[in-house]
Amino acid sequence: MSNVQDKVYAIVGRIAKKEPSDLKPDLNLTADLGIDSPRALELLCDLEDEFGLEVPEDAVGKIETIDDILQLVTRLQSSPA
């Protein structure tokens, strides 16, 4: 697992109250992990803090799975500031 993936899994696991080792990239945040809107907002804030990123508002509604988060973080990290 990459450092980014480890951190994302740790954050998602904490929010979803799951062990990071139980998480898989294709798990749906709402249907599979029970992350509701307030906890999704907490998740995004934690991701922004952890990675020093700002998640664009238009990307928020497109995040459905853990893989979506990984792709978003990777894309934002590689984007020029």
C-alpha positions as CSV (number, residue, x, y, z in Angstrom):
1,M,0.0,0.0,0.0
2,S,1.2,3.5,-0.8
3,N,1.6,6.2,1.9
4,V,-1.4,8.0,0.4
5,Q,-3.5,4.9,0.4
6,D,-2.5,4.1,4.0
7,K,-3.5,7.6,5.1
8,V,-6.8,7.5,3.2
9,Y,-7.7,4.1,4.6
10,A,-6.9,5.2,8.1
11,I,-9.1,8.3,7.8
12,V,-12.0,6.4,6.2
13,G,-11.6,3.6,8.8
14,R,-11.8,6.1,11.6
15,I,-14.9,7.9,10.2
16,A,-16.6,4.6,9.3
17,K,-15.5,2.9,12.5
18,K,-13.9,0.1,10.5
19,E,-10.4,-1.4,10.6
20,P,-8.4,-0.1,7.6
21,S,-7.5,-3.7,6.8
22,D,-11.2,-4.4,6.2
23,L,-11.5,-1.7,3.6
24,K,-11.4,-2.2,-0.2
25,P,-11.2,0.4,-3.0
26,D,-14.6,-0.4,-4.4
27,L,-16.6,0.0,-1.2
28,N,-19.3,2.7,-1.4
29,L,-19.0,5.3,1.3
30,T,-22.7,5.5,1.9
31,A,-24.1,2.0,1.0
32,D,-21.3,-0.1,2.3
33,L,-19.7,2.0,5.0
34,G,-22.8,3.9,6.3
35,I,-21.1,7.3,6.0
36,D,-23.8,9.9,6.1
37,S,-23.6,13.6,5.0
38,P,-22.2,15.0,8.3
39,R,-19.5,12.3,8.4
40,A,-18.7,12.7,4.7
41,L,-18.0,16.4,5.5
42,E,-15.8,15.4,8.4
43,L,-14.0,12.9,6.1
44,L,-13.4,15.6,3.5
45,C,-12.1,18.1,6.1
46,D,-9.8,15.4,7.5
47,L,-8.5,14.7,4.0
48,E,-7.8,18.3,3.3
49,D,-6.0,18.7,6.6
50,E,-3.9,15.5,6.2
51,F,-2.8,16.2,2.7
52,G,-2.8,20.0,2.7
53,L,-5.3,20.1,-0.2
54,E,-8.5,21.9,-1.0
55,V,-11.2,19.7,-2.4
56,P,-13.1,21.6,-5.1
57,E,-16.9,21.8,-4.5
58,D,-17.6,20.2,-7.9
59,A,-15.6,17.1,-6.9
60,V,-17.5,16.5,-3.7
61,G,-20.6,15.1,-5.3
62,K,-18.6,12.7,-7.4
63,I,-17.0,10.9,-4.5
64,E,-18.8,7.6,-4.0
65,T,-16.1,5.0,-3.3
66,I,-12.7,4.8,-1.5
67,D,-11.1,4.5,-4.9
68,D,-12.7,7.9,-5.9
69,I,-11.0,9.4,-2.8
70,L,-7.6,7.9,-3.8
71,Q,-7.9,9.2,-7.4
72,L,-9.0,12.6,-6.2
73,V,-6.1,13.0,-3.7
74,T,-3.6,11.7,-6.3
75,R,-4.9,14.2,-8.9
76,L,-4.9,17.1,-6.5
77,Q,-1.4,16.3,-5.3
78,S,-0.1,16.3,-8.9
79,S,-1.9,19.5,-9.8
80,P,0.1,22.7,-9.8
81,A,-0.9,25.0,-6.9
